[in-house]
């Protein structure tokens, strides 16, 4: 177990475990033989029925994955063909995922994407098959997928999963037919039963074959599609095991998965890595953390299923702070892992004090397979730090020039750009244009990926994020780290969550503002919060010009605060204020992401729009009169 940086160096003296394993299928095969009858996967459909969960042993799960791989090959999926999974959190999501990347390439797609955006991604990936749910299970997902499939030239068919089979008792199941869908609709579970689960009927992939596509995130504009190799995913399972294996992933441990299974954290970090090391994954409803009652009964579920660990984002931990543990026995818990977004240090301290559970904060991105650093489970956990780098992967703060060319490594505690290199670093983006400017070589010829995040590394090997280039608030040429605002406001006893963004300003370029979500039953006004911020934010330029109270902060599909929505709100506010100042009557204003232009404010007003157009030209955002 790793407790300090010297432990990482010691571990790295040996080769990466499973370095002889060529693919995730063989990794799962090894696990099924070693932990044959131990529980691998459990699932409950509704929170109120969580005590009646459905369970697969490692042997049973591997047999279903084998059936899925054989099914996809039977349906014509070859090594470079793509199977898209547009699925909520179901056992079939794991079964289809690992089967699809054995037969071809699996593409986990965000179920919350609207039809046009989903269609653009599916078209870019040249998807051959789609696995999704029919309208009887989730009408919203079905409508999005159906709209996305209207014009996909490579699509051959769709496989439908009916989650009602997990109702007790299950209703009569019938394959949904839709005359508006031009490709064949097949019953995924029915087709599985017709395939062999004893052995693969074809040769498995090699270590350098592409295993999966993952979108890099975001719900506005077209996300980048990252390509994972088989080696990336096999290596990462060994890396995570070296850091948190005993308290999280090993035999006898149960990890609760409630983040969405289109995200690498849930699929790989609390999925594949657990399966590969004999662990047990508990899937909590198709909606995960969004399921009605899950947060309210969270500690009950932990106690009932002897949950050892779970992974969440800051918004989840802030919500759990509102739920008392009561008399539930939660001694099975070891650690909780926070990823996907930086967690304010004060929120960590508050949660650990109230729950008695240790939080390990990690840092990761899709391009690093899942994670690149994490707080050591057996060592010091420094609130606010993202921990130490994973073994067998290098991670450094580097000084780059304006063109992204390496100048030198940053000194101890000097802020630089966080860069990663190693066998878990992805194979590159699907669209070759997206690879421009993100890769570079150091003087020794080694290839690195520029994450775009800013941070520093201290003398003990702990990394600290200091911001993200694209999230920096630039006020009159002065760079402001949003976290310097967020960490202060998060320490206020009435604040549950907050997000700082830049408000467009005609003179300074941007000024900082903060959106604040209060804790339940808290009574505090904007004036008091502004006074608190002024007293505690060390940098005068970073004191927010305004604080906006909101019921709920906007979040992405994984629960990460979605700052672009707040930036769009600020831009729209500027357009409306400028129009009001000029006496112009707006008929329409909308802010959206436009390829190659970024955020664009489109507006229409009565009469001559030239004065408003002139006023808006003083700002850095793009605008256009309709």
ZAMARGU-4260 file (C-alpha; in steps of 0.2 Angstrom, whole numbers, plus 5000, padded with zeros to 4 digits):
<rodrens>
0) 5000/5000/5000 | 5007/5017/4995 | 5009/5029/5009 | 5022/5041/5002 | 5032/5046/4986
5) 5046/5034/4991 | 5033/5020/4990 | 5029/5025/4972 | 5047/5024/4967 | 5049/5007/4976
10) 5033/5000/4967 | 5040/5006/4950 | 5055/4995/4952 | 5044/4980/4947 | 5035/4979/4930
15) 5017/4985/4929 | 5006/4971/4935 | 4997/4962/4921 | 5009/4969/4908 | 5008/4952/4899
20) 4989/4954/4898 | 4984/4960/4881 | 4966/4966/4883 | 4952/4969/4896 | 4944/4952/4891
25) 4959/4942/4896 | 4960/4953/4912 | 4942/4948/4916 | 4945/4930/4912 | 4959/4929/4925
30) 4948/4937/4938 | 4934/4925/4934 | 4946/4910/4937 | 4954/4917/4953 | 4937/4924/4961
35) 4925/4912/4952 | 4911/4912/4965 | 4914/4928/4974 | 4901/4942/4970 | 4906/4953/4956
40) 4890/4964/4952 | 4874/4968/4961 | 4860/4979/4955 | 4844/4986/4962 | 4831/4995/4951
45) 4823/5006/4964 | 4829/5013/4980 | 4814/5006/4990 | 4819/4989/4984 | 4837/4990/4987
50) 4837/4975/4999 | 4832/4963/4984 | 4846/4966/4973 | 4851/4955/4958 | 4868/4947/4959
55) 4882/4940/4947 | 4897/4930/4952 | 4913/4934/4943 | 4911/4918/4933 | 4893/4923/4929
60) 4898/4940/4924 | 4912/4934/4913 | 4901/4922/4904 | 4888/4936/4900 | 4903/4947/4893
65) 4908/4932/4883 | 4891/4930/4876 | 4890/4949/4872 | 4907/4949/4863 | 4901/4934/4852
70) 4884/4942/4849 | 4892/4958/4842 | 4904/4948/4831 | 4889/4938/4825 | 4880/4954/4820
75) 4895/4959/4810 | 4906/4969/4822 | 4924/4968/4817 | 4939/4975/4826 | 4937/4993/4819
80) 4918/4994/4820 | 4910/5004/4834 | 4896/4999/4845 | 4888/5014/4854 | 4881/5012/4872
85) 4867/5024/4876 | 4862/5017/4892 | 4858/5021/4910 | 4866/5012/4925 | 4861/4994/4921
90) 4870/4977/4923 | 4869/4976/4904 | 4879/4992/4902 | 4894/4983/4909 | 4890/4967/4900
95) 4889/4977/4883 | 4904/4988/4887 | 4917/4974/4889 | 4909/4963/4876 | 4909/4977/4863
100) 4927/4982/4866 | 4932/4964/4864 | 4923/4962/4847 | 4926/4980/4841 | 4926/4997/4849
105) 4914/5002/4862 | 4908/5020/4863 | 4900/5026/4879 | 4888/5040/4875 | 4880/5053/4887
110) 4862/5049/4889 | 4858/5067/4893 | 4863/5073/4876 | 4850/5080/4864 | 4846/5071/4848
115) 4856/5083/4836 | 4872/5083/4847 | 4871/5064/4850 | 4869/5062/4831 | 4884/5072/4827
120) 4895/5061/4839 | 4888/5045/4832 | 4891/5051/4815 | 4909/5056/4819 | 4912/5039/4827
125) 4904/5030/4812 | 4894/5019/4824 | 4888/5002/4817 | 4877/4997/4831 | 4868/5005/4846
130) 4863/4997/4862 | 4850/5007/4871 | 4833/5006/4881 | 4816/5007/4873 | 4802/5019/4878
135) 4794/5008/4891 | 4810/5009/4901 | 4815/5027/4898 | 4805/5037/4885 | 4817/5052/4886
140) 4832/5042/4881 | 4823/5033/4868 | 4817/5049/4860 | 4834/5056/4860 | 4842/5041/4852
145) 4828/5039/4839 | 4831/5057/4834 | 4850/5055/4833 | 4847/5039/4822 | 4838/5048/4808
150) 4853/5050/4797 | 4867/5039/4802 | 4875/5031/4786 | 4885/5017/4795 | 4871/5011/4807
155) 4866/4993/4804 | 4854/4990/4819 | 4849/4993/4837 | 4849/4982/4852 | 4836/4986/4865
160) 4838/4983/4884 | 4822/4981/4894 | 4826/4986/4912 | 4808/4980/4918 | 4815/4963/4919
165) 4822/4968/4936 | 4805/4972/4943 | 4798/4960/4956 | 4788/4952/4948 | 4793/4957/4930
170) 4779/4962/4918 | 4777/4953/4902 | 4791/4959/4891 | 4789/4963/4873 | 4801/4970/4860
175) 4797/4988/4856 | 4794/4991/4837 | 4794/5008/4830 | 4790/5012/4811 | 4800/5028/4812
180) 4816/5018/4814 | 4824/5012/4798 | 4836/4999/4805 | 4832/4982/4813 | 4827/4982/4832
185) 4833/4967/4842 | 4831/4962/4860 | 4848/4963/4868 | 4845/4950/4882 | 4836/4938/4870
190) 4850/4939/4858 | 4863/4935/4872 | 4854/4919/4877 | 4857/4913/4859 | 4876/4915/4861
195) 4889/4905/4869 | 4896/4911/4886 | 4909/4897/4886 | 4923/4904/4875 | 4926/4918/4862
200) 4923/4912/4844 | 4936/4924/4837 | 4953/4930/4842 | 4953/4944/4855 | 4961/4961/4852
205) 4979/4966/4855 | 4986/4978/4867 | 4988/4992/4855 | 4970/4990/4847 | 4957/5003/4851
210) 4946/4997/4865 | 4934/5012/4867 | 4929/5029/4863 | 4925/5042/4877 | 4919/5059/4876
215) 4929/5072/4885 | 4914/5080/4893 | 4903/5095/4891 | 4885/5097/4886 | 4887/5112/4874
220) 4896/5110/4858 | 4904/5094/4851 | 4915/5086/4864 | 4931/5078/4859 | 4931/5059/4857
225) 4946/5051/4865 | 4953/5034/4860 | 4958/5022/4873 | 4969/5007/4869 | 4967/4990/4877
230) 4984/4993/4886 | 4978/5010/4893 | 4963/5001/4902 | 4973/4986/4908 | 4987/4997/4914
235) 4976/5009/4924 | 4968/4994/4933 | 4985/4989/4940 | 4989/5007/4944 | 4973/5010/4954
240) 4976/4994/4963 | 4993/4999/4968 | 4986/5015/4977 | 4969/5010/4984 | 4967/4991/4980
245) 4965/4985/4998 | 4952/4997/5005 | 4942/4999/4988 | 4945/4985/4975 | 4950/4969/4983
250) 4940/4953/4987 | 4928/4956/5001 | 4926/4975/4996 | 4910/4982/4989 | 4911/4998/4979
255) 4895/5008/4977 | 4893/5015/4959 | 4881/5029/4957 | 4890/5040/4945 | 4884/5038/4927
260) 4891/5023/4917 | 4895/5034/4902 | 4909/5041/4912 | 4927/5034/4914 | 4926/5036/4933
265) 4911/5024/4935 | 4915/5012/4921 | 4933/5010/4924 | 4938/5017/4941 | 4923/5009/4950
270) 4919/4995/4937 | 4933/4987/4928 | 4946/4990/4941 | 4935/4982/4954 | 4931/4967/4943
275) 4949/4964/4939 | 4954/4963/4957 | 4940/4952/4964 | 4930/4967/4970 | 4911/4968/4971
280) 4902/4982/4962 | 4885/4988/4968 | 4875/4997/4955 | 4862/5009/4963 | 4847/5011/4951
285) 4848/5016/4933 | 4848/5034/4938 | 4862/5033/4950 | 4863/5048/4962 | 4849/5056/4953
290) 4837/5042/4958 | 4823/5049/4970 | 4827/5044/4988 | 4845/5038/4985 | 4854/5052/4994
295) 4841/5052/5008 | 4843/5033/5011 | 4862/5033/5007 | 4868/5028/5024 | 4855/5014/5025
300) 4861/5007/5008 | 4879/5008/5014 | 4874/4999/5030 | 4863/4986/5022 | 4876/4981/5008
305) 4892/4983/5018 | 4898/4996/5006 | 4917/4999/5008 | 4919/5014/4996 | 4911/5025/4984
310) 4915/5039/4972 | 4907/5055/4970 | 4909/5073/4965 | 4909/5089/4976 | 4890/5091/4974
315) 4887/5074/4980 | 4897/5076/4996 | 4888/5093/4999 | 4871/5084/4997 | 4876/5070/5009
320) 4881/5083/5022 | 4862/5087/5024 | 4858/5068/5028 | 4861/5063/5046 | 4869/5045/5047
325) 4857/5041/5062 | 4860/5024/5070 | 4865/5016/5053 | 4881/5005/5055 | 4893/5012/5042
330) 4909/5004/5049 | 4911/4994/5033 | 4916/5011/5025 | 4935/5013/5021 | 4937/5028/5010
335) 4927/5039/4998 | 4935/5046/4982 | 4931/5063/4975 | 4935/5066/4957 | 4929/5075/4941
340) 4930/5092/4949 | 4941/5100/4963 | 4933/5099/4980 | 4935/5114/4991 | 4946/5110/5006
345) 4933/5117/5018 | 4920/5105/5011 | 4932/5090/5014 | 4935/5095/5032 | 4917/5097/5035
350) 4912/5081/5028 | 4926/5071/5036 | 4921/5078/5053 | 4903/5075/5051 | 4904/5057/5043
355) 4920/5051/5051 | 4925/5045/5034 | 4941/5049/5025 | 4940/5057/5008 | 4954/5054/4995
360) 4954/5067/4982 | 4959/5062/4965 | 4963/5071/4949 | 4960/5063/4932 | 4954/5066/4914
365) 4947/5055/4901 | 4964/5057/4892 | 4973/5048/4906 | 4961/5033/4905 | 4953/5039/4922
370) 4964/5046/4935 | 4982/5052/4936 | 4984/5056/4954 | 4976/5052/4970 | 4978/5055/4989
375) 4988/5040/4996 | 4976/5028/5006 | 4990/5024/5018 | 4998/5041/5019 | 4995/5059/5023
380) 4979/5066/5015 | 4981/5085/5013 | 4965/5094/5011 | 4965/5103/4995 | 4979/5092/4987
385) 4975/5080/4973 | 4987/5068/4980 | 5002/5060/4971 | 5004/5053/4954 | 5000/5035/4950
390) 5014/5023/4949 | 5021/5019/4931 | 5014/5036/4925 | 5024/5052/4925 | 5015/5068/4930
395) 5024/5085/4931 | 5021/5104/4932 | 5030/5111/4917 | 5034/5128/4910 | 5028/5129/4892
400) 5029/5144/4880 | 5014/5152/4872 | 5014/5139/4858 | 5014/5125/4870 | 5033/5120/4868
405) 5042/5114/4883 | 5054/5126/4891 | 5058/5117/4907 | 5051/5107/4922 | 5043/5119/4935
410) 5053/5120/4951 | 5046/5114/4968 | 5030/5123/4972 | 5031/5133/4956 | 5015/5134/4946
415) 5016/5126/4929 | 5005/5117/4917 | 5001/5099/4923 | 5007/5086/4910 | 5006/5067/4910
420) 5016/5053/4901 | 5014/5035/4903 | 5005/5019/4897 | 4988/5025/4903 | 4989/5041/4893
425) 4976/5039/4879 | 4980/5035/4860 | 4974/5052/4854 | 4958/5060/4849 | 4948/5053/4835
430) 4947/5069/4825 | 4966/5073/4821 | 4963/5091/4821 | 4960/5090/4840 | 4977/5083/4843
435) 4986/5099/4837 | 4994/5108/4851 | 4991/5096/4865 | 5006/5084/4862 | 5024/5089/4864
440) 5041/5082/4867 | 5054/5086/4880 | 5073/5087/4877 | 5074/5068/4880 | 5062/5064/4866
445) 5048/5059/4878 | 5030/5062/4872 | 5019/5072/4884 | 5000/5077/4885 | 4996/5095/4890
450) 4981/5094/4901 | 4978/5112/4901 | 4977/5112/4920 | 4988/5123/4931 | 4996/5117/4946
455) 5012/5114/4957 | 5020/5099/4965 | 5027/5101/4983 | 5043/5094/4990 | 5034/5078/4996
460) 5027/5074/4978 | 5009/5080/4982 | 5001/5090/4968 | 4990/5105/4970 | 4979/5112/4957
465) 4979/5131/4955 | 4967/5133/4941 | 4963/5129/4923 | 4969/5140/4909 | 4952/5141/4901
470) 4943/5144/4917 | 4955/5158/4923 | 4946/5175/4926 | 4956/5188/4917 | 4953/5205/4925
475) 4962/5219/4916 | 4977/5207/4912 | 4977/5200/4929 | 4974/5181/4931 | 4962/5176/4944
480) 4960/5158/4950 | 4942/5154/4953 | 4946/5143/4967 | 4953/5157/4977 | 4935/5164/4977
485) 4927/5147/4979 | 4937/5140/4993 | 4934/5155/5004 | 4915/5156/5001 | 4914/5137/5003
490) 4920/5139/5021 | 4905/5150/5025 | 4893/5139/5036 | 4878/5144/5026 | 4886/5139/5009
495) 4883/5122/5001 | 4892/5125/4985 | 4898/5139/4974 | 4906/5143/4957 | 4915/5158/4952
500) 4915/5164/4934 | 4920/5179/4924 | 4907/5192/4920 | 4911/5201/4903 | 4916/5219/4907
505) 4919/5233/4894 | 4934/5240/4902 | 4942/5226/4912 | 4938/5212/4900 | 4931/5201/4914
510) 4926/5204/4933 | 4923/5190/4945 | 4906/5185/4951 | 4901/5170/4961 | 4885/5159/4961
515) 4881/5152/4978 | 4869/5138/4982 | 4865/5139/5001 | 4863/5124/5013 | 4846/5119/5017
520) 4837/5130/5030 | 4851/5143/5029 | 4847/5161/5030 | 4860/5173/5023 | 4859/5188/5011
525) 4870/5193/4997 | 4877/5208/5007 | 4883/5197/5021 | 4892/5185/5009 | 4900/5199/5000
530) 4906/5206/5016 | 4913/5189/5021 | 4922/5187/5004 | 4929/5204/5006 | 4936/5200/5023
535) 4943/5183/5018 | 4949/5184/5000 | 4967/5189/5001 | 4968/5195/4983 | 4958/5211/4981
540) 4956/5209/4963 | 4948/5192/4966 | 4934/5199/4977 | 4917/5196/4968 | 4909/5211/4960
545) 4892/5202/4963 | 4886/5186/4972 | 4870/5178/4964 | 4860/5166/4975 | 4853/5151/4966
550) 4843/5136/4971 | 4854/5124/4962 | 4870/5126/4953 | 4869/5118/4935 | 4878/5102/4934
555) 4885/5090/4920 | 4879/5072/4918 | 4892/5067/4931 | 4886/5080/4944 | 4901/5092/4940
560) 4897/5110/4941 | 4894/5116/4923 | 4902/5133/4923 | 4898/5137/4904 | 4880/5138/4909
565) 4884/5152/4921 | 4895/5161/4908 | 4881/5160/4896 | 4869/5167/4909 | 4882/5181/4912
570) 4883/5185/4893 | 4864/5186/4891 | 4863/5197/4906 | 4876/5209/4898 | 4866/5210/4882
575) 4850/5213/4891 | 4857/5227/4902 | 4865/5236/4887 | 4849/5235/4877 | 4840/5242/4892
580) 4852/5256/4894 | 4850/5261/4876 | 4831/5259/4877 | 4831/5245/4864 | 4817/5233/4865
585) 4824/5215/4863 | 4813/5202/4855 | 4825/5188/4857 | 4842/5184/4864 | 4851/5167/4865
590) 4869/5162/4870 | 4876/5146/4862 | 4892/5137/4858 | 4897/5139/4839 | 4910/5129/4832
595) 4927/5139/4830 | 4919/5155/4837 | 4915/5149/4855 | 4901/5157/4864 | 4890/5168/4853
600) 4876/5180/4859 | 4863/5181/4845 | 4849/5194/4847 | 4835/5203/4838 | 4828/5219/4843
605) 4814/5231/4836 | 4821/5244/4824 | 4839/5248/4821 | 4851/5237/4830 | 4867/5246/4826
610) 4868/5255/4843 | 4867/5239/4852 | 4879/5231/4840 | 4891/5245/4844 | 4889/5244/4863
615) 4892/5225/4863 | 4907/5227/4852 | 4916/5233/4867 | 4916/5216/4875 | 4927/5201/4872
620) 4912/5189/4868 | 4905/5187/4850 | 4888/5194/4846 | 4877/5195/4831 | 4861/5203/4827
625) 4848/5192/4819
</rodrens>
